[in-house]
Amino acid sequence: MAHETPGRAEDQTNHALTYLALSLGLVWLVKHLVSSRAPANIPPFPAKPYPIIGHLPYFKNGLKDQLTAWRKSTGEIFSVYFGPNLVVILGSHGVLHQAFVKRGDTLSDRPLSVAAASRGRDINRGIVFSSGRVWKEQRSVSLQILRSFGLGQNILAAKISEEVSMFLDSLSKLFGEPTDVRMLIKSMVANNLCSIVVGQRFEYNDERFLTLLHKMSEMFRLGQSSGMCTIFPWLSRLPGDLFNSRARFQVYQYILDQYCYHYIEKTKNEERDLTQDNFIFAYLQEMKKRQQQGQDTTLDEDNLALNVMNMFAAGTDTTSAAISWFMLAMLHYPDVQEKIFVEISEVVGLDRAVTMHDRAKLNYTQAAIMETQRFFVSPLGVPHKASKDTIINGYTIPAGTTVMACIHNIFHCQELWKDPDQYRPERFLDADGNISPPEFFTPFGIGRRVCPGESLAKMELFLVLASVIQRFELRPTTPDHLPTQKPEIGMIYFPQPYQIRFVERR
């Protein structure tokens, strides 16, 4: 009896997969062509979409510049097609407020990405990408737990200050030598989250801890290319992994299994220790209580794992990016750095650490942090989805449509900021020098989906950056050749890699 060789069997499998993928693509193409007529009364298109691929070719040089040009030519709200998917772009604070605050009941869902759907068990799970009842309960319980740990209060500020002290000592050990400190920044920020989520911190050279940070960075990096499979789902079924969707899923699953579920099991095994003080333990206790009371609850271990993943991924990278941008800004605007130092010297002095009690008097320092968040901003916010037809600015937003805020357009709007392309912290101060951010400055979002970690992030940014400037002068490696301010394009905009010197002030 003849047997097929492994190579021939593999070839036949690949041919079958290719045939299946092409068939699915053909079915999708026919369906798209049949139903390609745009819905009535939607916001206008800034340019004619191409068949099948929509407006994607217009973004060949990046999102930011093209969206800015369309905002000027088309107005504050317009439609684009990402492939076959209708996306409405909001380009002013007015329509943003109308959509996410006044129409928050119908525009607070998240679109279900194909990447999430392919994972199966975490469809509509976790605090960031879930919708409806799941999201409401996960957010409510998570905020309740975080507040019990002192979110926005001095209890948590004391823990952050301890981590900041260790971070400063690590910077001191660089002895003013040029160094890329991005991983050190991420380690410090992640440790603040670890203290809350798993109840412990890690040494900055801990291999397991560093692996987690590298895997997180890799997941964000791969997300840039695998996004095409979200727009065209059939691409993920082609043989090979041209768009890195499988590679990203493997990294995602590694983090989920080796870290999120690992610490859930570890906490469960130590459940009799009622002195545990971390998010996972508190969530498990609340889950057990609701289940024992017979409540119909969405609290379960899969949601908990995704919540842990969301906290690490979103919390670490966004805050780390802001810190990295601030340090880069201090190299480009040394006069701002000097003003911050003078203010800290006069209010706090150099003999004690900066605390949250000092924030109310360090107005210019706060203004510089806010200006950094405004000046160096990613083009788009996290996507929302219309749960039913709704009206914005007289236009119809059909149910199922993705709605996104173009944050860059709002934070760099000439009418709002007068000189938006200038880095000028004074814009956040009133005539008396008091901090006075305008209502259209919303770096943590707006409406029901505002970032749940806003208080923690504000604490970290203030304590870290004020403490760094108090102790060190930030200098460039080469004064006449400063690092570029162009971003490293990704899901979150980071500065391109650069080296910096931390010179002790005394």
N, C-alpha and C positions, 0 to 999 in steps of 0.2 A: 504494500500500500504506500503510495507516494505521500510525502510530507512536504508542506510548503516551508521554505526557508524563512527565518525570522525577518530578513531584509525584505523579501517579497511581500510578506504579510504586512510589514510596516508601510511599504509603498502603497499597497491596496487601501490601507486605513487612511493614509494621507490623501489619496485620490478621492476617497469617499467623503472625507471631511471637506476637501476643496469643493467638491460637487455640491455638498449640502450647503456650504457657506454661500456659494454663488447662486444657488437656488433661492436661498433666503434673501440674498441681496436683490435678486430679480423680482421676487414677490414684493419686497419692500419698495422697490423702484416703481413698479406698476401702481401699487397702492398710493404712493406719494404723487405720481403724475395725475392719477384720477382725482385725488382730493387736494390738489396743490393750491386751489383758490383760497386767497386770504380771507379770514372772517371779516364781516362787515363792521365798519366804524371803529376799527382798531387804530391806535396811534400811527401816524404816517411813517413810511419808510424813508430813510435819508438817501437811499440809492436803490436801484432795481436789483432784487436778489437774483442770483444765478439759479438755474434749475438744479435741483437735488442738493447742492452744497450751500445754497442761500447766500449769506453775506460773508462767509468765511474768507474768501480771497481778499477782501478789503482789509483784513487784519494781518496781512503778510509782514508788515513792519511793526506789529504790536498793537495792543488794544488802546493804550492811553491816547496817543496822538489822533487816531482815527475817531474815537469816541468824542474827543474834544472838538474836532472839526465838525462832526455831525451835530453836536450840541449847538454850535454856532449857526449852522446852516438850516437845521430842522426844528430846533426848539427844545424845550425842557423835558419833553417826553416823546419817545419814538420807538418804533418796532424794528427788530432785526430777526433774521432767521439764522440760527446756528444749525446748519444742515436743515432738517425738516422741522426743527423745534422753534416755535415762536417764542421770542424773548422780548419783553418790554423793558426799556432802559429809562430810568428816572434820573434826570440831570440837574435838578434844582432842589433846594431845601423845601420849597413850597409843595411840590408834588410828592416829595419823600414823606413829609408830614401827613399829607392827605392820604397817601397809600398805607403807610405802616402804623399810623396813629388813628386817624379817623376811620379808616377801612381795615383796621387791624384784625377784626373778626373774620374777614374773608381772605386776608393776605398774609397770614402767619404760618401757613404750611410750608413744608420744604418739598422741592421736586425730588422724586425718587430716581437717583442715578442708576444707570445700568450696572455700574460697578458694585453698588450696594445690592441691587437685585440679584446679581450673580452669586452673592455670598449666602443668600437664602435665609439663614437664621437671624440675621440682624436687619431685615427689612423693617423700617419704621421703628428703630430702636435707638436708645441713647438720647442724650439731652440736646445735641446739636442738630442732627439730621432727621429727627422724628417729627411727626405731625399729630394734630388732634389730641385725643384723650391721652395717648401715650406721652406726648411731649409735655402736656400740662401737668401730669402727675410726676414725671421725672424731674421737671424743673422745680416744681413746688417742694418736693422732698429734698432735692439736692440743695436748694437755697436754705431750707430749714436746717439742714445738717451743717452747712457752711457757716451760717449765722451762729449756731451753737458753739462753733470753734472760734468765734470772735471775728468773723468777716467784717471788715470795716472798723474794727475796734482795736484797742491797745494790746489786747492779749495776743492777737495775731501779729501785730506790729513788732512786738518783742521778739517773736520767733524769727521774723524776717531780718530784724536787726542783727541777730546772732549769725545768720547766714551771710549777711553783708560784711560783717567783721572778718569772717573767714575768707570771703572773696577779696577783700582789701589786702589781707595778709598774702594771698596768692599773687596779687598784682605787685606787691612790694618785693616779692622774691624774684621778679623779672629784672630787678636792678636797672630799670630804665632802658633796657634793650628793646629794639623794635620787635614786636610780636603780634601775631594774629590771635586775638583773644576771643574769637567767636565761640569756640567750644567751651572755654572757661565761663563765658557769659551764660551759655545754655545750661551748663552744669549747675550754676548758681540758681538760675530761675527754676530749673527742674527740681532742685532740692527743696525749694519752698513748697512746690506742689507735692513732692514725696512726703514731706512732713505732715501734710494735711491728709493725703489720700491713703498712704500705707503706714504712717506713723513713725517714719524713720528718715534720716538723711544718709547720704552716701559720700564717701571720700571722692574728691574730684578725679582720682586716678583709679577708682574701682572699675574693674573690667566689665562686670555685668551692667553697671550703670552707664558706662561709656557706650557699650553695645546698644543699649536702648536708645541713646541720643543719636547715634549714627543711623540706626534703623528708622527712627522718626524722620531724620533729614532725607534718607533715601526714599521713604514713602512719599514725601512732598515732592522730591525731584522727579520721581517716576510718574507722579500724578499729572505733571505738565504734558507728557506725551500720551498717556493712557486716556486723557480726556476725549480724544477722538473716538474712542470706543463707547463713550457715553452718548455722543452725538449720533454715531452710526453703530448700533449694537452688533450688527453682523460681522464687523471687523474683528471682534474678539473671538469669533468662531473659526477664523482662518488658521491654517497650520502655521506654526512658528509663533513668534511674539513680537511682530513688527512694531506695535505701539506700546509695548511693555505692560499691558493690562495683567497678564499672568504674573509677571515679575512683581508688580505692585501688590497684587493679591497675596503672593507668598510672603512678602515683607509684612503686610498688614496682619496676616494670620500668625506669623511668627511673634509679633508684638502682642497680639491678643492672647495666644496660648502661653508664651514664655513669661509674660509679665502680668497682664490683666487677670487672667484666670489663675495664674500661679499665686498671686497675692490674695485672691479671693479664697482659694483653698487653704492657704497658709493661715489666714484670719479665721476661717471656720475651724481649723484644727486647734486653734488656741481660744475657741469661743468661751470656754469656762473662765478665761481671764477677763473679768468684767471691767478691768481697769484700762483695757485697750482704748486708745484715743485716736481714732482715725476715721476717715470717711467710709471706708469699706465696712468696718465693724458697725458703725451707726446705721448704714443702709441695710445691712443684713438683719439687724435688730428690728428696724422699722418694718422690713419685709415680713419677718416672722410674726410680728404683732398683728399686722393687717390680715395675714393668712389665717392666723388662729382665731381672729374675730369674724372670719368668714366673709371678709370684704372682697369685692371683685376688683383686684388690684393689678396694675401692670408692673409692679415691683417684682423683679426676678433676677437671677444671676446673669442672664444674657444682657439685660438692660444695664445692670451694674458694670459688667465688663466694658460695654460700650461707653458708659459714662466715664469710667477711668481712662479709657483710650481718648475720649474727647477732651478731657481735662489736660492730659499730658500733651496731646498734639496741638490743640488750640492755645492753651495757656503758655506752653514753653516757647513756641516759635513766634507768636505775636509780640510778647513782651521782650524776648531776646532781640527781635528785629528793631524794636523801638530803642532799646539801649544801644545797639550797634550804630543806628542812625545818629543818635545824640552824640556819641563819641566822635563819629565822623564829622558832624557839624562843628564840633569844638575845634577841629583842625582847620576847617575852612573859615570859621568866624571867631578868631581868638579874642576879639573885643568882647564878644558875648561871654566867652569863658571867663574873662577877667571880671566882668560885671557880676557874674554869679559868685565868683570867689570873694569879691569884696563884700557882697551882701551876706554871704555865709560867715565871713570873718567878723562882721559887725554884729550880727544877730546871735550866732552860736559861738564864735571863737574857734580856736584850734585845739583846745584842751579837752573837749568832750565830744562824744559822738552826736551826730544829728539824730533827732527823734521826730515822731509824728507831731509832737507838741510844737515843733518849730515851723511846721508847714505854713501856718496862718501868717507868719511874719516874713517868710521867704517868697515874696510875691514874684520877683524877677526870675527866680529859679523855677517856680511853677510855670511862668509864662514861657520860658525857654523849652520846657518839656512839652507844653502844649503846641508851641510853634513847630517843634520837631515832628509831632504827630500829624500836624496839618501839612507841613511842607513835603515830608517824605511819606506819601500815602499810596497804597495799592489802588489800581483803577476801580475795581468793582468790589462791592460788599458780598456777603454770603447770600445766595439766591433764595427768594421766596417763591411761593406758588399760590395762585388763586384757587381757592377751594370751590368757588362758584363765580358766575358772571358778576362783574362789578364795574362801576363807572369811576374813572379818574380823569379829571379835567375835561369832562364831556366825552371821553373816549371809552369804548367798551373793552374791558380786559376779560377775555373768555376764560371760563373755568379750565384749569389745567395749565394755564400759561405761566411760564417762569417770569418773575419780575425781579430786576436787579437795580440797585442804586449805583450810579457812577460817582463814587465818593470823590475821586480826583476832580471831576468837573465842579463839584460843590466847594471843595476845599481850595480850589484855584480859580474861583469865579471872580472876575474883575469887578463886578458890581458889588459883591459882598465884601471883598478884602482890599480893594483899591490897588494894591501892589502885590498881588498873590505870588509872583515869582521872586520876591525878595524874602530872605530869611530875616524876620524882624520880630522878636519876642514882644516888643513894646505894644504890638497890636492887641495883646491880651490884657493890657493894663488900662485903667481909667485915668482921668486927669490927676487924681490924687496918688497914683501909683499902686492902687489896689487891684488885685486880680479880678478880671471881669470878662470871662469868656462869653461870646455871643451865643444865642440860642441855636444858630446854624452850625456850631462846632460840635459834632457828635461822633467822636472817634470810636466809641463803643457801641454804635448803632442807635436805633430809635424805635420806640414802640414796644410791643410785646416780646420781640425777639432781641431786645438789648442784651449785650453780653453779660451773663450771670457772674463772670469773674471780674467785673469792672472795678469793684472796691479793692480787690487783691492786687490787680494790675497797677492801679493808681498808687497804692502803698509802695509796691516794689519799685516803680519808676522813681518816685520821690526819694525814698531812702537810699537806693543804690546810687543814683546820679548825683544827689547832693553830697553824699559821703565820698564819692570818687573825687569830685571837684575840690572838696575840703582838704583832702589828703594829697592829691596828685595834680601836677600840671600835665595836661595832655598835649603831647608834641608829635609832629609828623616825623617820619623817618628822614625825609628830605624836604626841608622847608620850601624849596622852589619847585617841588614836583609833588603836589598833593594828590591823594587818592581820588579817583573819579566819584562823582555823586550819582552816576547812572546805576540803576538797580540791577541786581541779578534776577532775571525774570523767573517767576515761579508762582505757585499758588499763593505764597506770601512774599512780598517784595523785601529782600534783604539787600544790604550794600554788597557790592562785589568785594571779594576778599581783599583786605588791606592790613598793613601793619601799623602799629601805633606805639608810642613810647609813654610810659607812666613814670614821671619824674617826681620823686618825693619833694614836697614843698619845704620840708625841714628835716 
